[in-house]
Amino acid sequence: MCLVILGHRACSEYPLIVAANRDEFYARKTEASTFWPQHPNLLAGRDLEQGGTWMGVTRCGRFAAITNFRDPAATAMAPRSRGELPLQYLVGNMTAGAFLNRIAERSSLYAGFNLLLGDREEMWYFSNSPRQTNGEPAGGSPEPPRILAPGIYGLSNALLDTPWPKVERGKQGLTRALQAPVDHDTLMHSIDDR
């Protein structure tokens, strides 16, 4: 299960702090985060199968992360790869809100996803999956993209802040981590509760 825990303007020292884990089939070829030769301002992992990414940042402060939306009833292949969405935002120049509003119009071309996009000022969220009630899809259209207030958020393979135990523990761990000097091991522990 993919997991992204982030603090967006949750403390004055770190405008954005992220702890994340990507779960993927071992057979899917990927490349670890590095600066991309064709996009020298982009630091991101690379999906060698489809060419996109699941998370990245740029030197000018743009951030993107995507998780799949787990829905066993909708497992058919989609016409487009979800990994192109964070990549398009990161190498483009549209604001996160404008980009997500454009994506919302054609989000049915992709399998279920959750997308976090931001820059030095704002953080946005959008999912192409319908809102859920008591863990069950409510049907209808997805909610429109929304800007996130400062705070700590958790994202896995359901909608943002769905109270799955791993999400709740990750948010609590990041909250504790921000009360002391933050280092890699502390962030890793916040998402590594087995």
ZIJO-V424931 format. One record per residue. N is the residue number from 1. PHI is phi as a letter, one per 40 degrees, with the letter a starting at -180 (NA if undefined). OMEGA is omega in whole degrees, 0 to 359 (* if undefined). NEAR is the number of other C-alpha atoms within 10 Angstrom. Layout:
N,PHI,OMEGA,NEAR / N,PHI,OMEGA,NEAR
This chain:
1,NA,176,12 / 2,c,181,16 / 3,a,175,20 / 4,b,174,24 / 5,b,182,28 / 6,b,173,22 / 7,b,178,21 / 8,b,181,22 / 9,f,181,19 / 10,c,174,18 / 11,a,186,16 / 12,c,183,7 / 13,c,184,11 / 14,b,178,13 / 15,c,177,15 / 16,a,175,23 / 17,b,187,18 / 18,b,169,17 / 19,b,187,21 / 20,a,175,21 / 21,b,178,14 / 22,b,174,13 / 23,b,182,10 / 24,a,175,11 / 25,c,180,6 / 26,d,183,7 / 27,c,181,6 / 28,c,185,10 / 29,c,179,12 / 30,b,175,17 / 31,b,180,11 / 32,c,180,10 / 33,d,177,15 / 34,a,173,13 / 35,c,184,17 / 36,c,180,13 / 37,d,181,8 / 38,c,177,7 / 39,b,189,11 / 40,c,178,12 / 41,c,185,16 / 42,b,173,23 / 43,b,184,19 / 44,a,168,25 / 45,c,182,20 / 46,b,173,22 / 47,c,184,17 / 48,c,178,12 / 49,c,184,10 / 50,b,176,15 / 51,g,182,13 / 52,c,178,20 / 53,a,177,26 / 54,b,178,21 / 55,a,177,25 / 56,a,176,22 / 57,b,175,24 / 58,b,179,18 / 59,c,180,11 / 60,c,172,11 / 61,g,175,14 / 62,c,181,23 / 63,b,175,25 / 64,a,174,26 / 65,a,179,24 / 66,b,170,29 / 67,b,174,26 / 68,c,178,22 / 69,b,184,19 / 70,c,177,17 / 71,a,183,14 / 72,d,180,7 / 73,c,182,6 / 74,b,183,11 / 75,b,181,10 / 76,c,177,8 / 77,c,178,10 / 78,b,181,13 / 79,c,184,10 / 80,b,178,14 / 81,c,179,16 / 82,c,183,24 / 83,c,177,22 / 84,c,183,18 / 85,c,177,23 / 86,c,180,24 / 87,c,179,23 / 88,d,178,15 / 89,c,186,19 / 90,c,182,29 / 91,c,179,15 / 92,c,179,11 / 93,b,176,10 / 94,c,172,12 / 95,c,180,15 / 96,d,180,25 / 97,c,179,19 / 98,c,179,11 / 99,c,182,17 / 100,c,177,24 / 101,c,177,15 / 102,c,180,12 / 103,c,182,17 / 104,d,181,17 / 105,c,182,11 / 106,b,186,10 / 107,c,179,20 / 108,c,177,15 / 109,c,185,15 / 110,b,170,19 / 111,c,184,21 / 112,d,181,22 / 113,a,169,21 / 114,b,184,21 / 115,b,174,24 / 116,b,179,26 / 117,b,178,27 / 118,a,177,24 / 119,a,183,19 / 120,c,185,13 / 121,b,190,11 / 122,b,172,19 / 123,b,182,22 / 124,b,179,19 / 125,b,173,22 / 126,a,172,25 / 127,b,177,26 / 128,c,179,25 / 129,c,180,25 / 130,c,178,16 / 131,d,180,17 / 132,b,175,14 / 133,b,181,9 / 134,f,177,6 / 135,g,180,11 / 136,b,178,10 / 137,d,180,12 / 138,c,181,13 / 139,g,179,11 / 140,g,184,9 / 141,c,174,10 / 142,c,174,17 / 143,c,177,13 / 144,c,176,13 / 145,d,180,22 / 146,b,177,16 / 147,c,182,15 / 148,c,173,15 / 149,c,175,13 / 150,d,180,15 / 151,i,179,13 / 152,b,185,22 / 153,b,176,22 / 154,b,181,26 / 155,b,175,28 / 156,b,183,26 / 157,b,171,21 / 158,b,182,23 / 159,c,181,25 / 160,d,178,18 / 161,g,171,15 / 162,d,190,17 / 163,c,173,15 / 164,c,182,14 / 165,d,182,9 / 166,c,178,21 / 167,c,181,23 / 168,c,179,17 / 169,c,179,18 / 170,c,178,29 / 171,c,177,24 / 172,c,179,16 / 173,c,179,20 / 174,c,177,26 / 175,d,178,18 / 176,c,182,14 / 177,c,182,17 / 178,c,179,18 / 179,c,179,9 / 180,a,175,9 / 181,d,185,8 / 182,c,174,15 / 183,b,184,10 / 184,d,182,9 / 185,c,179,10 / 186,c,179,18 / 187,c,179,21 / 188,c,180,17 / 189,c,182,15 / 190,c,178,23 / 191,b,187,23 / 192,b,180,16 / 193,c,182,10 / 194,c,*,5
